[in-house]
């Protein structure tokens, strides 16, 4: 099992807690996968080797809705840009 998946399984209870918190605050489009990707890419930068479990749980529980929404917004802009680029390449090929 790869490191990222192993950590995700260990941290799932904290992720579920944060997910429920966001849902109670009215963020109905939040997902556990989205929370995980936000934390993995923004807070931890894909590297957890030197982190302690309690520090990771603290990172999860301290994630703010603003941080998460900024991540989701950036992801959607990046996907749109990739889609535009793909469309341009396909038009050039055809």
C-alpha distances in whole Angstrom, upper triangle without the diagonal:
4,7,8,7,6,10,11,11,13,15,16,19,20,19,21,24,25,24,27,29,29,30,33,34,35,32,31,29,26,23,20,18,21,21,17,18,21,20,17,19,23,22,19,19,16,16,15,15,19,19,19,18,22,22,19,21,24,23,22,25,27,26,30,30,32,29,27,30,30,27,27,30,29,26,29,31,29,28,32,32,30,32,35,34,33,36,38,36,37,40,41,40,42
4,6,6,6,9,10,11,13,15,16,19,20,19,21,24,24,23,27,28,28,29,32,33,33,30,30,28,25,22,19,16,19,19,15,15,18,17,14,16,19,19,16,16,12,12,12,13,16,16,18,17,21,20,17,19,23,21,20,24,25,24,27,28,30,26,25,27,28,24,25,28,26,24,27,29,26,25,29,30,27,29,32,31,30,34,36,34,35,38,39,38,40
4,6,5,6,9,10,11,12,14,17,18,17,20,22,22,22,25,26,26,28,31,31,32,29,29,27,24,21,18,16,18,17,13,14,17,15,12,14,17,16,13,13,10,9,9,9,13,13,14,14,17,17,14,16,19,18,17,21,23,22,25,26,28,24,23,26,26,22,24,27,25,23,26,28,26,26,29,30,28,30,33,32,31,35,36,35,36,40,40,39,42
4,6,5,6,9,10,11,12,16,15,14,17,19,19,19,22,23,23,25,28,28,29,25,26,23,20,17,14,12,14,14,10,10,13,11,8,11,14,14,11,11,8,9,8,10,14,13,14,13,17,16,13,15,18,16,15,18,20,19,22,23,24,21,19,22,22,19,20,23,22,19,23,25,22,22,26,27,25,27,30,29,29,32,34,33,34,37,38,37,39
4,5,5,6,9,10,10,14,15,13,15,18,18,18,21,23,23,24,27,28,28,25,25,23,20,16,13,11,14,14,10,11,15,13,11,14,17,17,14,15,12,12,12,13,17,15,16,14,18,18,14,15,19,17,16,19,21,20,23,24,25,22,20,23,24,20,21,24,23,21,24,26,24,23,27,28,26,28,31,31,30,33,35,34,35,38,39,38,40
4,5,5,6,9,10,13,14,14,16,18,19,19,22,24,24,25,28,29,30,27,27,25,22,19,15,14,17,16,12,14,17,15,13,16,19,17,15,16,13,13,11,12,15,14,14,12,16,16,13,14,18,17,16,19,21,21,24,25,27,24,22,26,26,23,24,27,26,24,27,29,27,27,31,32,30,31,35,34,33,37,39,38,38,42,43,42,44
4,5,5,6,8,11,12,11,14,16,16,17,20,21,21,23,25,26,27,25,25,24,20,17,14,13,15,14,10,12,14,12,10,14,16,14,12,14,11,11,8,10,13,11,11,9,12,13,9,11,14,13,12,15,18,17,21,22,24,21,19,23,23,20,22,25,24,22,25,28,26,26,30,31,29,31,34,34,33,36,38,38,39,42,43,42,44
4,5,5,6,9,10,9,11,14,14,14,17,18,19,20,22,23,24,22,22,20,17,14,10,10,12,11,7,10,12,10,9,13,15,14,12,14,12,13,11,14,16,14,14,11,14,14,10,11,14,13,11,14,17,16,19,20,22,19,17,21,22,18,19,23,22,20,23,26,24,24,27,29,27,29,32,32,32,34,37,36,37,40,41,41,42
4,5,5,8,10,10,11,14,15,15,17,19,20,21,23,25,26,23,23,22,19,15,12,12,15,13,11,14,16,14,13,17,19,18,16,18,15,16,14,16,18,16,15,12,15,16,13,12,16,16,14,16,19,18,22,22,25,22,20,23,25,22,22,26,26,23,26,29,27,27,30,32,30,32,35,35,34,37,39,39,39,43,44,43,45
4,6,8,9,10,12,13,14,16,18,19,20,22,24,25,26,24,25,24,20,17,14,14,17,15,12,15,17,14,14,18,19,17,15,18,16,15,13,14,16,13,12,9,11,13,10,10,14,14,12,14,17,18,21,22,25,22,21,24,25,23,24,27,27,25,28,31,29,29,33,34,33,34,38,38,37,40,42,42,42,45,47,46,48
4,6,6,6,9,10,11,12,14,16,17,18,20,21,23,21,21,21,17,15,11,12,14,11,9,13,14,11,12,15,16,14,13,16,15,15,12,15,16,13,12,8,10,11,8,7,11,11,9,11,14,14,17,19,21,19,17,21,22,20,21,24,24,23,25,28,27,27,30,32,31,33,36,36,36,38,41,40,41,44,45,45,47
4,5,5,6,9,10,10,12,14,15,16,18,20,21,19,19,18,15,12,9,10,13,11,9,13,14,12,13,17,18,16,16,18,17,17,15,18,19,16,15,12,13,14,11,10,13,13,10,12,15,15,18,18,21,19,17,20,22,20,20,24,24,22,24,28,27,26,30,31,30,32,35,35,35,37,40,40,40,43,45,44,46
4,5,5,6,9,10,11,12,14,15,17,19,20,19,19,19,16,14,10,13,15,12,12,16,16,15,16,19,20,18,18,21,20,20,18,20,21,18,16,12,13,14,12,9,12,13,10,11,14,15,17,18,22,20,18,21,23,22,22,25,26,25,27,30,30,29,32,34,33,35,38,38,38,40,43,43,43,46,48,48,49
4,5,5,6,9,10,11,12,14,15,17,19,17,18,18,15,13,10,13,14,11,10,14,14,12,14,17,17,15,16,19,18,18,16,19,19,16,14,11,10,12,9,6,9,10,7,7,11,11,14,15,18,17,15,19,21,19,20,23,24,23,25,28,28,28,31,33,32,33,36,37,37,39,42,42,43,45,47,47,49
4,5,5,6,9,10,11,12,14,15,17,15,15,15,11,10,6,9,10,7,7,11,11,10,12,15,15,14,15,17,17,18,16,19,20,17,16,13,13,14,10,8,11,10,7,8,11,10,13,13,17,15,13,16,18,16,16,20,21,20,22,25,24,24,27,29,29,30,33,34,34,36,38,39,39,42,43,44,45
4,5,5,6,9,10,10,12,14,15,14,14,14,11,9,7,10,12,9,10,14,14,13,15,18,19,18,18,21,20,21,20,23,24,20,19,16,16,17,14,11,14,14,10,10,13,13,15,15,18,17,15,17,20,18,18,22,23,21,23,26,26,26,29,31,30,31,34,35,35,37,40,40,40,43,45,45,46
4,5,5,6,9,10,11,13,15,14,15,15,12,12,10,13,14,11,12,16,15,14,17,20,19,18,19,22,22,23,21,24,24,20,19,16,15,16,14,10,12,12,9,8,11,11,13,14,17,17,15,17,20,19,19,22,24,23,25,28,28,28,30,33,33,34,36,38,38,39,42,43,43,46,47,48,49
4,5,5,6,9,10,11,13,11,13,13,10,10,8,12,11,8,10,13,12,12,15,17,16,15,17,19,20,21,19,23,23,19,19,16,15,15,13,10,11,10,7,6,9,8,9,10,13,13,11,14,16,16,16,19,20,20,21,24,25,25,27,30,30,31,33,35,35,37,39,40,41,43,45,45,47
4,5,5,6,9,10,11,9,10,10,7,7,6,10,10,8,10,13,12,13,15,17,17,17,18,21,20,22,21,25,25,22,22,19,18,18,15,13,14,14,10,10,12,10,11,10,14,14,11,13,16,15,14,18,20,19,20,23,24,23,26,28,28,29,31,33,33,35,37,38,38,41,43,43,44
4,5,5,6,9,10,9,10,12,9,10,9,13,13,11,14,17,16,16,19,21,21,20,22,24,24,26,24,28,28,25,24,21,20,20,18,15,16,16,12,11,14,13,13,12,16,16,14,16,19,18,18,21,23,22,23,26,27,26,29,31,31,32,35,36,36,38,40,41,42,44,46,46,47
4,5,5,6,9,9,11,13,10,12,11,15,14,12,15,17,16,16,19,21,20,19,21,24,24,26,24,28,28,24,23,21,19,19,17,14,14,14,11,9,11,11,10,10,13,14,13,14,17,18,17,20,22,22,23,26,27,27,29,31,32,32,35,37,37,38,41,42,43,45,47,47,48
4,5,5,6,5,8,9,7,9,10,13,12,10,14,16,14,15,18,19,18,18,20,22,23,25,24,28,28,25,25,22,21,20,18,16,16,15,12,11,12,10,9,7,11,12,10,11,14,15,14,16,19,19,19,22,24,24,25,28,29,29,31,33,34,35,37,39,39,41,43,44,45
4,5,5,5,5,8,7,9,11,14,13,12,15,17,16,17,20,22,21,21,23,25,26,28,27,31,31,28,27,25,24,23,21,19,19,18,15,14,15,14,13,10,14,15,13,13,17,17,15,18,21,20,20,23,25,24,26,29,30,30,32,34,34,35,38,39,39,41,44,44,45
4,5,7,8,12,11,13,14,18,17,15,18,21,19,20,23,25,23,23,26,28,28,30,29,33,33,29,28,26,24,24,22,20,20,19,16,14,16,15,13,12,15,17,15,15,19,20,18,21,24,23,23,26,28,28,29,32,33,33,35,37,38,39,41,43,43,45,47,48,49
4,6,9,11,11,14,15,18,16,15,18,20,18,19,23,24,22,22,25,27,28,30,29,32,32,29,29,26,25,24,22,20,19,19,16,14,15,13,11,9,12,14,13,13,16,18,17,18,21,22,22,24,26,26,28,30,32,32,34,36,37,37,40,41,42,43,46,47,47
4,6,9,9,13,15,18,16,15,19,20,18,20,23,24,23,23,26,28,28,31,30,34,34,31,31,28,27,27,25,22,22,21,18,17,17,15,13,10,13,15,13,13,16,17,16,17,20,21,20,23,25,25,25,28,30,29,31,34,34,35,38,39,40,41,44,45,45
4,6,6,9,12,14,12,12,16,17,15,17,20,21,20,20,23,24,25,28,27,31,32,29,29,27,26,25,22,21,21,19,16,16,16,13,12,8,11,13,10,9,13,14,12,14,17,17,16,19,21,21,22,25,26,26,28,30,31,32,34,36,36,38,40,41,42
4,6,9,12,14,12,13,16,17,16,19,21,22,21,22,25,26,26,29,29,32,33,30,31,28,27,27,24,22,23,21,18,18,19,16,15,12,14,16,13,12,16,16,13,15,18,18,17,20,22,21,22,25,26,25,28,30,30,31,34,35,35,37,39,40,40
4,6,10,11,9,11,14,14,14,17,19,19,19,21,23,23,24,27,27,31,32,29,30,27,27,26,23,22,23,21,18,18,19,16,15,12,14,15,11,10,14,13,10,12,15,14,13,17,18,17,18,22,22,22,24,27,27,27,30,32,32,33,36,37,37
4,7,9,7,7,11,12,11,13,16,16,16,17,19,20,21,23,23,27,28,25,26,23,23,23,20,18,19,17,14,15,16,13,12,10,12,12,9,9,12,11,9,12,15,13,14,17,18,18,19,22,23,23,25,27,27,28,31,32,33,35,37,37,38
4,5,5,6,9,10,11,12,14,15,16,17,18,19,19,22,22,25,27,24,24,22,22,22,18,17,19,17,13,15,16,14,14,12,15,14,11,12,15,13,11,14,16,14,15,18,19,18,20,23,22,23,26,27,27,28,31,32,32,34,37,37,38
4,5,5,6,9,10,11,12,14,15,16,16,18,17,19,19,22,24,21,21,18,19,19,15,14,16,15,11,13,15,13,14,13,16,15,11,14,16,14,13,16,18,15,17,20,20,19,22,25,24,25,28,29,28,30,33,33,34,36,38,38,39
4,5,5,6,9,10,10,12,14,15,15,16,15,17,17,21,23,21,21,19,20,20,16,16,18,16,13,15,17,14,16,15,17,15,12,14,16,13,11,15,16,13,15,18,18,17,20,22,21,22,25,26,25,27,30,30,30,33,35,35,36
4,5,5,6,9,10,11,12,13,14,15,15,18,18,22,23,21,22,20,21,20,16,16,18,15,12,15,15,12,13,12,14,12,8,10,12,9,8,12,12,10,12,15,15,14,17,19,19,20,23,24,24,26,28,29,29,32,34,34,35
4,6,5,6,8,10,10,11,12,14,14,16,16,20,21,18,19,17,17,16,13,13,14,11,8,11,12,9,11,10,12,10,7,10,12,9,9,13,14,12,15,17,17,17,20,22,22,23,26,27,27,29,31,32,33,35,37,37,39
4,5,5,6,8,10,10,10,12,11,13,13,17,18,16,17,15,16,15,11,12,14,11,9,12,13,11,13,14,15,13,10,13,14,11,12,15,15,13,16,19,18,18,21,23,22,23,26,27,27,29,32,32,33,35,37,37,38
4,5,5,6,8,10,10,10,9,13,13,17,19,17,19,17,19,17,14,15,16,13,11,15,15,12,14,14,15,12,10,12,13,9,10,13,12,10,13,16,14,15,18,19,18,20,23,23,23,26,28,28,29,32,33,33,35
4,6,6,6,7,9,9,10,13,14,18,19,17,19,18,18,16,13,14,15,11,10,13,13,9,11,11,12,8,7,9,9,6,8,11,10,9,13,15,14,15,18,19,19,21,23,24,25,27,29,29,31,33,34,35,37
4,6,5,5,6,8,9,11,11,15,16,13,15,14,15,12,9,11,11,8,7,11,11,8,11,12,13,10,9,12,12,9,11,15,14,13,16,18,17,18,22,22,22,24,27,27,28,30,32,32,34,36,37,38,40
4,6,6,5,6,5,8,9,12,14,12,15,14,16,13,10,12,14,10,10,14,14,12,15,16,16,13,12,15,14,11,13,16,15,13,17,19,17,18,21,22,21,23,26,26,26,29,31,31,32,35,36,36,38
4,6,6,5,6,9,11,14,16,15,17,17,19,16,13,16,16,13,13,16,16,13,15,16,16,12,11,14,13,9,12,14,12,11,15,16,14,15,19,19,18,21,23,23,24,27,28,28,30,32,33,33,36
4,6,5,8,11,12,16,16,15,17,17,18,15,13,15,15,11,12,15,13,11,13,14,13,9,10,12,10,8,11,13,11,11,15,16,15,17,20,20,20,23,24,24,26,28,29,30,32,34,35,36,38
4,6,8,9,10,14,13,12,14,14,15,11,9,12,11,8,9,12,11,9,12,14,14,10,11,14,13,11,14,16,15,15,18,19,18,20,23,23,24,26,28,28,29,32,33,33,35,38,38,39,41
4,5,6,7,10,10,9,12,13,14,11,9,12,12,9,11,14,13,12,15,17,17,13,14,17,16,13,16,19,17,17,20,21,20,21,25,25,24,27,29,29,30,33,34,34,35,38,39,39,41
4,6,8,11,12,12,15,16,18,15,12,16,16,13,14,17,17,15,17,19,18,15,15,17,16,13,16,18,15,15,19,19,17,19,22,22,21,24,26,26,27,30,31,30,32,35,35,36,38
4,7,9,12,11,15,15,17,15,12,16,17,14,14,18,18,16,19,21,21,17,16,19,18,15,17,20,17,16,20,21,18,20,23,23,22,25,27,26,26,30,31,30,32,35,35,35,38
4,6,8,9,12,13,16,13,11,15,16,14,15,18,18,17,21,23,23,19,19,22,21,18,20,23,21,20,23,24,22,23,27,26,25,28,31,29,30,33,34,34,35,38,39,39,41
4,6,5,8,9,12,10,9,12,14,12,13,17,17,17,20,23,23,20,19,23,22,19,22,25,23,22,25,27,25,26,29,29,28,31,34,33,33,36,38,37,39,42,42,42,44
4,6,9,11,14,12,11,15,16,15,17,20,20,20,24,26,27,23,23,27,26,23,25,28,26,25,29,30,28,29,33,32,31,34,36,35,35,39,40,39,41,44,44,44,46
4,7,10,12,10,11,14,15,14,16,19,19,20,23,26,27,23,24,27,26,24,27,29,27,27,30,32,29,31,34,34,33,36,38,37,38,41,42,42,43,46,46,47,49
4,7,8,7,7,10,11,11,13,15,16,17,20,23,24,21,21,25,24,22,25,27,26,25,29,30,29,30,33,33,33,35,38,37,38,41,42,42,43,46,47,47,49
4,6,5,7,9,10,11,13,15,16,17,21,24,25,22,22,26,26,24,26,29,28,28,31,33,31,33,36,36,36,38,41,40,41,44,45,45,46,49,50,50,52
4,5,5,6,9,10,11,12,14,16,19,22,24,21,21,25,25,23,25,28,28,27,30,32,31,32,35,36,35,37,40,40,40,43,45,44,46,49,49,49,52
4,5,5,6,9,10,10,12,14,18,21,23,20,20,24,25,23,25,28,28,28,31,33,32,33,36,37,37,39,41,41,42,45,46,46,48,50,51,51,54
4,5,5,6,9,10,10,12,16,19,20,18,18,22,22,21,23,26,25,25,29,30,29,31,34,34,34,37,39,39,40,42,44,44,45,48,49,49,52
4,5,5,6,9,10,11,15,17,19,16,16,20,20,18,20,23,23,22,26,27,27,28,31,32,31,33,36,36,36,39,41,41,42,45,46,46,48
4,5,5,6,9,10,14,16,18,16,16,20,21,19,21,24,24,23,26,29,28,29,32,33,33,35,37,38,38,41,43,43,44,47,48,48,50
4,5,5,6,9,12,15,17,15,15,19,20,19,21,24,24,24,27,29,28,29,32,33,33,35,38,38,39,41,43,44,45,47,49,49,51
4,6,5,6,10,13,14,12,12,16,16,15,17,20,20,20,23,25,25,26,29,30,30,32,34,35,35,38,40,40,41,44,45,46,48
4,5,5,9,11,14,11,11,15,16,14,16,19,19,19,22,24,24,25,27,29,29,31,33,34,34,37,39,39,40,43,44,45,46
4,6,8,11,13,12,12,15,17,16,18,21,21,22,24,26,26,27,30,31,32,33,36,37,37,39,41,42,43,45,47,48,49
4,6,10,11,10,11,14,15,15,17,19,20,21,23,25,25,27,29,30,31,33,35,36,37,39,41,41,43,45,46,47,49
4,7,8,7,7,11,12,11,13,16,16,17,19,21,22,23,25,27,27,29,31,32,33,35,37,38,39,41,43,44,45
4,5,5,6,9,10,11,13,14,16,17,19,20,21,23,25,26,27,29,31,32,33,35,37,38,39,41,43,44,45
4,5,5,6,8,10,10,12,14,15,16,18,20,21,22,24,26,27,28,30,31,33,34,36,37,39,41,42,43
4,5,5,6,9,10,10,12,14,15,16,18,20,21,22,24,26,27,28,30,31,33,35,36,37,39,41,42
4,6,5,6,9,10,11,12,14,16,17,18,20,21,23,24,26,27,29,30,32,33,35,36,38,39,41
4,5,5,6,9,10,11,12,14,15,17,18,20,21,22,24,26,27,28,30,32,33,35,36,37,39
4,5,5,6,8,10,10,12,14,15,16,18,20,21,22,24,25,27,29,30,31,33,35,36,37
4,6,5,6,9,10,11,12,14,15,17,18,20,21,23,24,26,27,29,30,32,33,35,36
4,5,5,6,9,10,11,12,14,15,16,18,20,21,22,24,26,27,28,30,32,33,34
4,5,5,6,9,10,10,12,14,15,16,18,20,21,22,24,26,27,29,30,31,33
4,5,5,6,9,10,11,12,14,15,17,18,20,21,23,24,26,27,29,30,32
4,5,5,6,9,10,11,12,14,15,16,18,20,21,23,24,26,27,29,30
4,5,5,6,9,10,11,12,14,15,16,18,20,21,22,24,26,27,28
4,5,5,6,9,10,10,12,14,15,16,18,20,21,22,24,26,27
4,5,5,6,9,10,10,12,14,15,16,18,20,21,23,24,26
4,5,5,6,9,10,10,12,14,15,16,18,20,21,23,24
4,5,5,6,9,10,10,12,14,15,16,18,20,21,22
4,5,5,6,9,10,10,12,14,15,16,18,20,21
4,5,5,6,9,10,11,12,14,15,17,18,20
4,5,5,6,9,10,10,12,14,15,16,18
4,5,5,6,9,10,10,12,14,15,16
4,5,5,6,9,10,11,12,14,15
4,5,5,6,9,10,11,12,14
4,5,5,6,9,10,11,12
4,6,5,6,9,10,11
4,5,5,6,9,10
4,5,5,6,9
4,5,5,6
4,5,5
4,6
4
